Amino acid sequence: MRLVTYSERGRTSVGAIEDGWILDIPQAYAELLRRQGVTDATGRAQAECPPDMVLLLARDGLGRAAEAIAFAREQLAQDKESAVARGLAVAADAPAVRLRAPLLRPGKIICLGLNYADHAKETNSPIPQYPELFNKFANALIGPGEPIVLPRVSQQVDYEAELAVVIGKAGRYIDEARALEHVAGYTILNDVSMRDFQFRGRQWMQGKTFDRSTPIGPWIVTVDEIPDPQALDISCEVSGEVLQRSNTREMIFGVATVIAYISQIMTLEPGDVIATGTPAGVGFVRDPKRLLRPGDVVRVTVERIGTLENPVVAEE
């Protein structure tokens, strides 16, 4: 499944995108329950398949979501006009429809630095002995197509293509051998970094979580469609020029290792996001530097997931 958060005419919900349609999970689940004779089907659907991705994961709703999606798919095939009128499906390219960040307010956004050996080398940094962790906050997240805002106080804004992991099952002290069982799916994150703020001190956070700076999406691809997260091509293109190209097999610490390590420190919870680091090719170490400018368009592509595209604008 490709799970999305979307808005339409002031309403925000979650769904699955298929063949140009968004199949609405709460609406489809409510109708499915009504057909099964459930009283208060709408209330139960809101509780069991809520229109918020973090809550959907927290309530172990992916199995129910799959049932709802199958039902909506069937109804759409039988009668498109009726399925649309009943709110089971909307055209993904309709003018009123906008894809949002798939997780609007994740509880934790945990990021890795220097997790590709070639990136550590290009920054003259030693290979880390343990995962290098920092954090972002939800204020930084934007969705596909939304502009990356260059803050007026920074003149060194950089791109970083990353695979992001979405946690689906809570855990502490997770065994590395079973760590992927805690993953709901994968998405793309562009770890946009304000380098002049990042290197003002020993902690990176201040350069990593500016408002409206971090694209994520365009959707979450569920784990059944990506059996091996360490075999995915990853690239970043800025205004038509490919500046990063690698494969997740080049990570120093793989996804399972990272999950197990972080879970020693804190409980990982459904909806938490882990950004797994970026490969070589970032802008601030290039000669000449290639930092983001107003008018740029950044496209991050990860195999089996898709492409996350965002324009770049100056802060007003």
SULTA-V194677 format. One record per residue. N is the residue number from 1. SS is DSSP state (h for helix, s for strand, l for the rest). Layout:
N_SS + N_SS
//
This chain:
1_l + 2_s + 3_s + 4_s + 5_s + 6_s + 7_s + 8_s + 9_l + 10_l + 11_s + 12_s + 13_s + 14_s + 15_s + 16_s + 17_s + 18_s + 19_l + 20_l + 21_s + 22_s + 23_s + 24_s + 25_h + 26_h + 27_h + 28_h + 29_h + 30_h + 31_h + 32_h + 33_h + 34_h + 35_h + 36_l + 37_l + 38_l + 39_l + 40_l + 41_h + 42_h + 43_h + 44_h + 45_h + 46_h + 47_h + 48_h + 49_l + 50_l + 51_l + 52_l + 53_h + 54_h + 55_h + 56_h + 57_h + 58_h + 59_l + 60_l + 61_l + 62_h + 63_h + 64_h + 65_h + 66_h + 67_h + 68_h + 69_h + 70_h + 71_h + 72_h + 73_h + 74_h + 75_h + 76_h + 77_h + 78_h + 79_l + 80_h + 81_h + 82_h + 83_h + 84_h + 85_h + 86_l + 87_l + 88_l + 89_s + 90_s + 91_s + 92_l + 93_l + 94_l + 95_l + 96_l + 97_s + 98_s + 99_s + 100_l + 101_l + 102_l + 103_l + 104_l + 105_l + 106_l + 107_l + 108_l + 109_s + 110_s + 111_s + 112_s + 113_s + 114_l + 115_l + 116_s + 117_h + 118_h + 119_h + 120_h + 121_h + 122_h + 123_l + 124_l + 125_l + 126_l + 127_l + 128_l + 129_l + 130_l + 131_l + 132_s + 133_s + 134_s + 135_s + 136_s + 137_l + 138_h + 139_h + 140_h + 141_s + 142_s + 143_l + 144_l + 145_l + 146_l + 147_l + 148_s + 149_s + 150_s + 151_l + 152_l + 153_l + 154_l + 155_l + 156_l + 157_s + 158_s + 159_l + 160_l + 161_s + 162_s + 163_s + 164_s + 165_s + 166_s + 167_s + 168_l + 169_l + 170_l + 171_s + 172_l + 173_l + 174_l + 175_l + 176_h + 177_h + 178_h + 179_h + 180_h + 181_h + 182_h + 183_s + 184_s + 185_s + 186_s + 187_s + 188_s + 189_s + 190_s + 191_l + 192_l + 193_s + 194_s + 195_h + 196_h + 197_h + 198_h + 199_l + 200_l + 201_l + 202_l + 203_l + 204_l + 205_h + 206_h + 207_h + 208_l + 209_l + 210_l + 211_l + 212_l + 213_l + 214_s + 215_s + 216_s + 217_s + 218_s + 219_s + 220_s + 221_s + 222_s + 223_h + 224_h + 225_h + 226_l + 227_l + 228_l + 229_l + 230_l + 231_l + 232_l + 233_s + 234_s + 235_s + 236_s + 237_s + 238_s + 239_l + 240_l + 241_s + 242_s + 243_s + 244_s + 245_s + 246_s + 247_s + 248_h + 249_h + 250_h + 251_s + 252_l + 253_l + 254_l + 255_h + 256_h + 257_h + 258_h + 259_h + 260_h + 261_h + 262_h + 263_h + 264_h + 265_h + 266_l + 267_l + 268_s + 269_l + 270_l + 271_l + 272_l + 273_s + 274_s + 275_s + 276_l + 277_l + 278_l + 279_l + 280_l + 281_l + 282_l + 283_h + 284_h + 285_h + 286_l + 287_l + 288_l + 289_l + 290_l + 291_l + 292_l + 293_l + 294_l + 295_l + 296_l + 297_s + 298_s + 299_s + 300_s + 301_s + 302_s + 303_l + 304_l + 305_l + 306_s + 307_s + 308_s + 309_s + 310_s + 311_s + 312_s + 313_s + 314_s + 315_l + 316_l
//
